[in-house]
Amino acid sequence: MTITQLKYVLAVAEHKNFTLAAEKCFVTQPTLSMQIQKIEEELSIQIFDRSKKPIQLTDIGQKIVNQAKNIVNEADRIQDIVEQQKGFIGGEFRLGIIPTIMPTLLPMFLNNFIKKYPKVKLIIEELNTEEIITKLNNGHLDAAIAATPLMEEKIKEIVLYFEPFVAYIPESHHHFQKEEIEVSDLNLDEILLLQDGHCFREGILNLCKNNSKTDFNHFQIESGSFETLIKLADEGLGTTLLPYLHTLDLKETDKTKLKHFKEPKPAREVSLIYPKSELKIHIIDALRTTIAGVVKGAIVFQNVQIVSPIQKNK
């Protein structure tokens, strides 16, 4: 059997369809089917149950796929070893970033990175945390930037910075006159939330879990962007919480409505995450160094309390 044949097996296992897998591998469907059949004949087993729709792995097929992932990863590592020995930092690098980090962090480091490492072809996708985990595990991303800890067995995390939550409170609200606020001041019934699927939303829910004022039965308004939440708050429809970096670009009039938390400030942990196989680790290290250099001046908070981005049982 060959590495190419194993890649065909992995493609069918992922897409559960021979035609779609062939398209993703840039070969014809008969070619892909023939190569997979050769492996099955060589091993005298069936990897796929073709009688089911969509196609399913057999029990032995699942074990073969698990091992095939390891073999393909190790084969890719050979190219990594050669490039590192030559001191070459380049090639395609697929990076995922969650939506609440993308618009603030990406402009801070992207220009610096592409100037310093012009041979790296960055392919950047905006994805939610669940999509990032799936793509990292399937080999469709090399790394990602997300809120952590995620407690994923196959994923490594390198902390980049801690980003505090900041409250946005309109002038009409009874907490507007406060210089600083406390977590106990939060009332989830008043907080405008991002839509389900955003880990920043889960962070807010986790922050409010131990607050006796919270009633989880009443979510009033949910939106897909911080800009919309700010406008709704200005209309007197509630308050909201923002990540610190997002507050730096607000208009001066809006900045007067920001209320910082007393220490230890509730914050999210933002990390560079990647598979434990550590493929392309030289590019990952270059990315980490670049980001660390630009955020050092913007994020200087130390006394923080990390809020989990993972949904917890109510």
C-alpha positions in Angstrom: 0.0 0.0 0.0 1.1 3.6 -0.5 0.7 6.9 1.3 -1.5 8.1 -1.6 -3.8 5.2 -1.2 -4.1 5.9 2.6 -5.0 9.5 1.8 -7.8 8.2 -0.4 -9.1 6.1 2.4 -9.0 9.1 4.8 -10.9 11.2 2.3 -13.7 8.7 1.9 -13.9 8.2 5.7 -14.3 11.9 6.1 -16.8 12.7 3.3 -18.6 9.3 3.4 -18.9 9.5 -0.4 -16.6 8.2 -3.1 -17.4 10.9 -5.6 -16.9 13.8 -3.2 -13.7 12.2 -1.9 -12.4 11.9 -5.4 -13.1 15.6 -6.1 -11.3 16.6 -2.9 -8.3 14.5 -3.9 -8.3 15.8 -7.5 -8.7 12.3 -9.1 -11.5 10.6 -10.9 -13.9 8.5 -8.9 -12.9 5.2 -10.6 -9.2 5.8 -9.9 -9.9 6.4 -6.2 -12.3 3.4 -5.9 -9.7 1.2 -7.6 -6.9 2.2 -5.3 -9.0 1.6 -2.2 -10.1 -1.8 -3.5 -6.5 -2.7 -4.0 -5.8 -2.0 -0.3 -8.9 -4.0 0.8 -7.8 -7.0 -1.4 -4.2 -6.7 -0.1 -5.5 -6.9 3.5 -8.3 -9.3 2.7 -10.8 -7.1 4.6 -13.5 -4.5 3.9 -12.7 -1.0 5.1 -16.0 0.5 4.1 -19.6 -0.8 4.2 -20.8 0.3 0.8 -24.4 -1.0 1.4 -25.1 1.9 3.8 -25.9 5.4 2.7 -23.9 7.4 3.6 -21.0 5.0 3.4 -19.8 3.8 6.8 -16.6 2.4 8.1 -16.5 -1.2 9.2 -15.1 -2.0 12.7 -11.8 -3.0 11.3 -12.0 0.0 8.9 -12.2 2.4 11.8 -9.0 0.9 13.2 -7.2 1.2 9.9 -8.3 4.8 9.5 -6.9 5.7 12.9 -3.6 4.2 12.0 -3.6 5.8 8.5 -3.9 9.2 10.1 -0.7 8.5 12.1 1.1 7.2 9.0 0.1 10.2 6.8 1.1 12.6 9.6 4.5 11.0 10.0 5.1 11.0 6.3 4.3 14.8 6.2 6.8 15.2 9.0 9.6 14.2 6.7 9.1 17.4 4.7 9.0 19.4 8.0 12.3 17.9 9.0 14.0 18.9 5.7 12.6 22.4 5.8 13.7 23.0 9.4 17.1 21.7 8.7 17.4 24.2 5.8 16.0 27.0 8.0 13.2 27.4 5.5 10.0 29.0 6.8 7.5 28.9 4.0 4.7 27.0 2.2 1.0 26.9 2.8 -0.3 27.4 6.3 -4.0 27.1 7.2 -5.0 29.2 10.2 -8.4 29.3 11.8 -9.5 32.2 14.0 -12.8 32.6 16.0 -15.1 35.5 15.1 -14.7 37.5 18.3 -10.9 37.5 17.9 -10.5 37.9 14.1 -11.4 41.6 13.6 -9.2 42.9 16.5 -6.1 40.6 16.6 -5.6 39.9 12.8 -4.9 43.5 11.8 -2.4 43.8 14.7 -0.1 41.0 13.5 -0.9 40.1 9.8 1.2 42.8 8.1 4.2 42.2 10.4 4.0 38.4 9.8 3.8 38.5 6.0 6.6 41.0 5.8 8.9 38.9 8.0 7.9 35.6 6.4 7.0 36.4 2.8 7.4 32.7 1.7 4.5 31.6 4.0 1.2 31.5 2.2 -1.3 32.1 5.0 -4.8 30.8 4.4 -7.0 32.3 7.1 -10.6 31.1 7.9 -13.0 32.6 10.4 -14.6 29.7 12.2 -16.3 29.0 15.5 -14.5 26.9 18.1 -16.4 23.7 17.3 -15.5 24.0 13.6 -11.8 24.7 14.5 -11.6 21.6 16.7 -13.1 19.4 13.9 -10.8 20.8 11.2 -7.7 20.5 13.4 -8.5 16.9 14.2 -9.2 16.2 10.5 -6.0 17.8 9.3 -7.7 20.7 7.5 -6.1 23.3 9.7 -2.5 23.7 10.8 -3.2 25.9 13.8 -5.9 28.2 15.2 -6.4 31.1 17.6 -9.2 30.6 20.0 -10.3 31.1 23.6 -9.0 28.4 25.9 -8.7 26.1 27.8 -10.5 23.6 25.6 -9.4 20.4 27.3 -9.0 18.6 23.9 -6.8 15.5 24.2 -5.3 15.8 20.7 -4.7 19.6 20.7 -1.9 21.6 22.3 -2.4 25.1 23.5 0.1 28.0 23.9 -1.3 31.0 25.7 -0.8 34.3 23.8 -2.5 36.7 26.2 -5.3 37.2 28.8 -8.1 39.5 27.6 -10.4 41.0 30.2 -14.2 41.4 29.8 -15.3 45.0 29.8 -18.9 46.1 30.5 -20.7 48.5 28.1 -23.3 50.3 30.2 -25.5 53.1 28.7 -26.0 56.4 30.6 -29.6 55.4 31.5 -28.5 52.4 33.4 -28.3 52.5 37.2 -24.7 51.2 37.2 -23.4 53.9 34.8 -22.2 56.1 37.6 -19.9 53.4 39.0 -16.2 53.8 38.4 -15.7 50.0 38.4 -18.1 47.1 38.6 -18.1 43.6 40.1 -19.3 40.3 38.7 -22.1 40.4 41.3 -23.5 43.5 39.6 -24.3 41.5 36.5 -27.9 40.5 35.8 -28.1 38.1 32.8 -31.7 39.3 32.1 -30.2 42.7 31.2 -27.2 41.4 29.2 -27.3 41.4 25.4 -25.6 38.2 24.2 -24.0 37.0 21.0 -25.8 34.2 19.2 -25.4 30.6 20.2 -22.1 29.1 18.8 -19.9 31.9 20.0 -17.5 30.9 22.8 -17.6 34.6 24.1 -21.3 34.0 24.8 -20.5 30.9 26.8 -17.9 32.8 28.7 -20.5 35.3 29.8 -23.0 32.6 30.8 -20.3 30.9 32.8 -19.3 34.2 34.4 -22.9 34.7 35.5 -23.5 31.1 36.7 -22.9 31.8 40.3 -24.8 35.1 40.4 -28.0 34.8 42.4 -29.5 37.6 40.3 -29.4 35.4 37.2 -32.5 33.8 35.7 -31.5 31.5 32.8 -35.1 31.4 31.6 -35.1 34.9 30.0 -32.8 35.7 27.1 -34.1 38.9 25.6 -32.0 39.7 22.5 -29.2 37.8 20.8 -27.0 39.1 17.9 -24.1 38.0 15.7 -21.9 41.1 16.2 -20.7 43.4 19.0 -21.6 46.4 16.9 -25.2 45.5 17.0 -25.1 44.8 20.7 -23.7 48.2 21.4 -26.4 49.9 19.3 -29.1 48.0 21.1 -27.6 48.9 24.5 -27.6 52.6 23.4 -31.3 52.3 22.7 -31.8 51.3 26.4 -32.4 47.6 25.7 -29.8 46.4 28.1 -26.1 46.2 28.7 -23.4 44.0 27.2 -19.9 42.7 27.7 -17.0 43.2 25.3 -13.5 41.8 24.9 -10.9 44.4 25.9 -9.2 44.7 22.4 -12.6 45.4 20.8 -13.0 48.5 23.1 -9.8 50.1 21.8 -11.5 51.0 18.5 -14.7 52.5 19.9 -15.6 56.1 19.4 -14.6 58.4 22.3 -18.3 58.9 23.1 -18.8 55.2 23.4 -15.7 54.7 25.5 -17.3 56.8 28.3 -19.8 54.0 28.7 -17.2 51.3 29.4 -16.9 50.0 32.9 -13.9 47.9 33.9 -14.2 45.1 36.5 -12.5 45.2 39.9 -9.5 42.9 40.2 -9.1 40.1 39.7 -10.8 41.0 36.4 -12.8 38.3 34.6 -10.9 37.5 31.4 -10.6 35.0 28.6 -7.4 33.1 27.8 -6.5 33.5 24.1 -4.2 30.8 22.8 -2.5 29.5 19.6 -3.7 25.9 19.3 -2.5 23.1 17.1 -2.5 19.3 16.8 -0.1 17.3 19.0 1.5 16.0 15.9 3.3 19.4 15.8 3.5 19.5 12.0 4.8 22.8 10.7 6.0 23.7 14.2 8.6 26.1 12.8 5.8 28.2 11.3 3.7 27.9 14.5 6.7 29.2 16.5 7.1 32.1 14.0 3.4 33.0 14.4 3.5 32.8 18.2 6.6 35.1 18.3 5.0 37.6 16.0 1.7 37.8 17.8 3.5 38.0 21.2 5.5 41.0 20.0 2.5 43.0 18.9 0.1 42.2 21.8 2.7 42.9 24.6 2.0 46.6 24.5 -1.8 46.3 24.1 -2.5 43.7 26.8 -0.7 44.3 30.1 -3.2 42.8 32.6 -1.9 40.3 35.1 -4.4 40.0 37.9 -7.2 38.2 36.1 -9.6 35.4 36.7 -9.9 33.1 33.6 -13.4 32.4 32.5 -14.0 29.1 30.7 -15.2 29.3 27.0 -16.8 25.8 27.2 -20.5 25.4 27.7 -21.2 24.0 31.1 -24.3 22.2 32.4 -26.9 24.6 33.8 
